[in-house]
Amino acid sequence: MSPYLDSLSDDVIHLADELSFPLIDIHQSIPLSDVMMGIFKEIFNKQASLLERIEKVHEQFMAVMLEGNGIEEVTQVIHDNIKNPVIINLDISNQMYEKLGGFRR
């Protein structure tokens, strides 16, 4: 375990199992900065990927609006990005727009 703990109690191990909480034993010779660098790099890469996707969707919505397209095209952009059925119900005009094909299983 470490210079501070000989072992973990069975109660702690069982609780971690119940909560699906990982217990990781890192040898004391491994610097914490090495561990944290890998974790931060993974978080950063996921955030960068998410920001790229958000920018792409934003550009698609802006193109629809700037081209003067209607709600049908907005519905299509949403459908193309979430890959699930989309229904937009406008209470103001009592209109409904839908794109139902291509949903995930």
N, C-alpha and C positions, 0 to 999 in steps of 0.2 A: 504494500500500500504506500506508505510514506513514512518519513521520520516522525510524523505527528499522530498517525493512526496505524494500529496494527491490523485492524480489519473493520468492516462495516457490520453492524448488527443485522440479524436476520429480519428484524422489523423494518429497517431502512430498505433492505433489498426487496422485500415483499411489497412495500409501499411504492417503491420505484417501478416495480413490475406492474402493479395495479394501475398506475398513472401513465404507463408507457413512457416513463422518464428514463433516458439513458444514463447509466453510470459509467464513466470513463476513467480508467486508471492510467494516468500518464506518469511515466517514470520520472523521478526527480532530476535526472540528468538532462532532460529535455527542457530548454528554456520556454517559459510561458509565451514569450514574444513569438517564437516559432509556431506555436499552436494558434495564437491569436491572429497572426499574419494570414494563415490559410483561411481562417474563418472570415476575417474581414474581406479578403479577396473574393470569396464566394458571395458574400452579401453585396459587395460593390458590383460584381458582375451581374447578379440578378437585378439589382436596381437599375443598372445601365440598360439592360435588356428591356425592362419594363418601360423605362423612359423612351426608348426608341419606338416601342410599340404604341405608346401614348401619342408620340409625335406623328407617327404614321396615320393613326386614326383621326387625329386632329386635322391633318392635311386633307384627308378624304372628306371630312365634314365641311371644311372650308371650301374645297373645290365644289361640292354640291351646292353650297350657299352662294358662292360667287358666280356660278354658272346659272343661277336663278332656277335651279331644279326644285321640285316639290318634296312633299313628305314621303312620297313613294320611294324616291331615291335615298332619302334619309333612312327609311326602313331597310332598304337594300344594304346600305353601308353597315348598319347595325347587324343585320343578319350575316353578312360576309365576315364580320369580325368575331362574333360570338359563336357562330356555327350552330345556332339553335333557332327554333321558331320565334318570330317576333310579331307581336300584335300591338299596334298603337291605336288607342281609342281616344279621340278628341271629344271631350264633353261639350266644348263650346259649339262645335258645328255638328255634333252627333255623327261624325264620320269615323270609320274604322279602316285602318290600313294593316295588311298582314303579309308576311313572308314566312311560309310554313315549311318549305322544302329544305332538305339538307341538314336535318337535326342529328345530333349524336346519339349513339346507343351505348 
